[in-house]
Amino acid sequence: MFVKVCGLTTEEQIDWAVDLGYSAIGVVGTPRSKRHCEHSRARVLADYARGRITTFVVALDMAEVTDLVEHFDVVQLYQWVELPNLAFCSSSEPSPGQEYEYFFYDASAGSGNYSAFPDWVRELPGQVVLAGGLNAENVAGVIADHRPFGVDVSSSVESAPGVKSYESMKRFKQAVRAAD
């Protein structure tokens, strides 16, 4: 199963994600987030991760990360744009004709607050990733109920905003592995 850990800010956190077998990492490019990574630093992290793990740059809209797009494998946005490597995030069903590489259902809009996932996410074609308030305690039930392509985690694997915990990342990954 695809498992992404988002909001990474250090090379050590990337090493942990690789070591623990995560599929992808996310670096937040929007200045509105507690996990915001300055763009010069984001480029350093993307270069560090290149070839080791899939990289996502995460923002609300394209204008926030235009200068980072070429440095990351995937562009994760909460506003749809036409991009071949788009991870489109929304709490609404995508419209016909909206193409994307991944669809992230995230009703929390990056806040980390959990709410039940709607039944329609089971019916979406393609690579559907569930996000928003997932943690080691609830992820197995979400996987069993919805059978997504993948899951995304951020705040529940932190000891403070932007400060990931190796042990929490490990527990989350183990919970996903047990459920898969």
N, C-alpha and C positions, 0 to 999 in steps of 0.2 A: 504494500500500500504506500502511496505517495504521502510523505509527511514533511511539512514545511515548518520551520521555526522562524518567526519574524521578529524584527526589532533588534537585530544584532548590531553591536557597536565596536567590537574588538576582534582582533585576529584570534585570540584565545577562544572566544565564543565560536568562531568558525571551526577551529580545530575540534572543539567539543562536538559540534554538529556532525562533522565528518566522522569522528571516532564513534559516535553513537548510532551512525547509520541513517541520519536524516537524509531526505531526498533533495531538499532545497533550503536555502536561507533567504531571508528578506532583510533588506536595508531600507529604512524609512527616509524618504527624501522630502516629505512635507514638513515645513517648519511648524505646522499646527500640532504636531505630535510630541509627546514627552520623549519619544524614542528617536526624535529627529537626529539625523547624522548630517553634518555639514557636507556639502557636495565634494569638496576636495578629499575629505576623509572617506566618503562613500566610494570614490574611485579607487582609493588605496585598498579598501576592503574587497571590492569587486576583483581587482587584480590579484589579491592574495588568494581568493577562492577559486579563481579561474582554473578549470580543468580538474578540480577536486570535488565540486558540488555545484548544482544549478543555482544561479543567483537571480533574485528578483529585486527590482527597485520598486518601492511602494509609495504611492502618493494619491491625493484626491483627484488631481487632474494633470494632464500632460504638461501644462505650463510650468508646474512646479519641478519637473525633472527632465525637461528637454535636453539639457546638457549632460545628462547621465545615461540616456537611453542606449547609446552605443557601447557602454561599458558593462551592461548587464544582459543576461540571457533572456529575461522576461520582464515586461513592464506591467506592473499591477496597479490598476487605476479604478477609482470609484465613479469615473465618468467614461462612458464608452467613446472610443475613438477607433478608427480603422488602422490597425497595426497587425502584422503577421504574428508577433510574439506577445499579444495582449493577454493578460489575466484580468478579466472584467469582474469587478466586485459589485454586488448589488444585493438588496433585500427584496428585489422584485424580479419576476421572471423576465429573462431577456426577450426582446422583441424579435420576431422573425427577421432574418437578414443580418442580425448583429452577430458577426463572426468573432471568434476568440480562440486562443489556444487552451485556456482554462477559464472556467466560470467559478468564481468564489462566492458562495452564498454567505453574507456577513451582515446580519441585521444590526450588529453592534457598531458598525462603521468604525472599527478599530478601538472601541472603548473597552473591550474585553468582558462585557456583560453578556451573560448567557440568556438566551430565550429559545424555546423549542423551534425546531426546524420544520418548515411546512412540508406537507406531503409531496407537493409538486416537484421538489428537488430530486426525488427518486426517478422522475420521468424525463428529466433533462438529458439530452444526448451529450456525449463528449466527456471531457475531464472535469467533473464537478468536485470542487473542494469545499468542505464545510469549515467555517471559521466563526469565532465569536464566543468567548467564554468557555472554550473547551479546556478541560484539565484532566489529570490522571484518573480522577474519580468518575467523570461523566462520559469520557470519550468512548469507552467500550459500548455503552448503551446507544450512543449516537451512531456508531458504526453498525451495530446490529440492526437498528431501526431503519437506517437510510442507505446502507451499502454504498457510500460515496467512492469516487476514485481516490480521494485523499482528504486529509485534515490539516489544519493550520493552527498553530499555537503561538502565543506571545506572552501575555501578562502572567499567566499561571505558572510559567517556568522562570519567574524573576524573583529575586530577593528585594529589589527596588526597581522603579521604572528604568528600563534600559540596561539593567544589571542582571544578566542571566545567571541561573544557578545550574551548575553541572548536574547535581543530584536531582533537581526538579526536571531538567531536560531528560535525564535518564529514566525517571519514573514515568514520564509521559510516553516516551518511546516504548517502554516495556508494556504499558497499558495498551497501546495501539497494537503492538506485536501479539499480545495475548488475545485481543479481540479479532484480529484479522484471520 
